[in-house]
Amino acid sequence: MAMTNPLQFIQQVRAEVSKVVWPTRREVLLTTVMVFIMATLTAIFFALVDIAIRGGLQVVLGMFG
């Protein structure tokens, strides 16, 4: 791999950074809200699954105990 001098490297980095499309404040807000909603729904789902598994195990273990 060929070495570039530091000046060329900095110019290339600046050129690549200028291609980045930064999200707007509204886009950041919406995606943040969606992440919180999905995390909440996931937590509720796994809590319900945990309750169901615990109930099933109590029934099974109650038959033997």
C-alpha positions in Angstrom: 0.0 0.0 0.0 1.5 3.3 -1.1 2.1 5.9 1.6 0.7 9.4 1.0 2.1 12.5 2.5 0.2 14.0 5.5 -1.1 17.0 3.4 -2.7 14.6 0.8 -4.1 12.5 3.6 -5.7 15.6 5.2 -7.1 16.7 1.9 -8.6 13.2 1.2 -10.1 13.1 4.7 -11.7 16.6 4.2 -13.1 15.5 0.8 -14.6 12.3 2.3 -16.1 14.2 5.3 -17.7 16.7 2.9 -19.6 13.8 1.3 -21.3 12.9 4.6 -25.0 13.7 4.7 -25.7 14.8 8.3 -29.3 14.2 9.6 -31.5 17.1 10.5 -32.6 17.7 14.0 -36.1 16.4 13.2 -34.7 13.1 11.8 -32.5 12.6 14.9 -35.6 13.3 17.1 -37.8 10.9 15.2 -35.2 8.1 15.2 -34.5 8.6 18.9 -38.2 8.3 19.7 -38.5 5.2 17.5 -35.6 3.6 19.4 -37.3 4.2 22.7 -40.6 2.9 21.5 -39.0 -0.3 20.1 -37.0 -0.8 23.3 -40.2 -0.5 25.4 -42.1 -2.9 23.2 -39.2 -5.4 23.3 -39.0 -5.1 27.1 -42.8 -5.7 27.4 -42.6 -8.7 25.1 -39.8 -10.4 27.0 -41.5 -9.6 30.3 -44.6 -11.4 29.1 -42.5 -14.4 27.8 -40.8 -14.5 31.2 -44.1 -14.5 33.0 -45.4 -17.3 30.7 -42.4 -19.5 31.2 -42.4 -18.9 35.0 -46.1 -19.9 35.2 -45.5 -23.0 33.0 -42.6 -24.1 35.2 -44.6 -23.6 38.4 -47.4 -25.8 37.0 -44.9 -28.5 35.9 -42.9 -28.4 39.2 -46.2 -28.3 41.2 -47.2 -31.7 39.7 -44.0 -33.2 41.1 -43.7 -31.4 44.4 
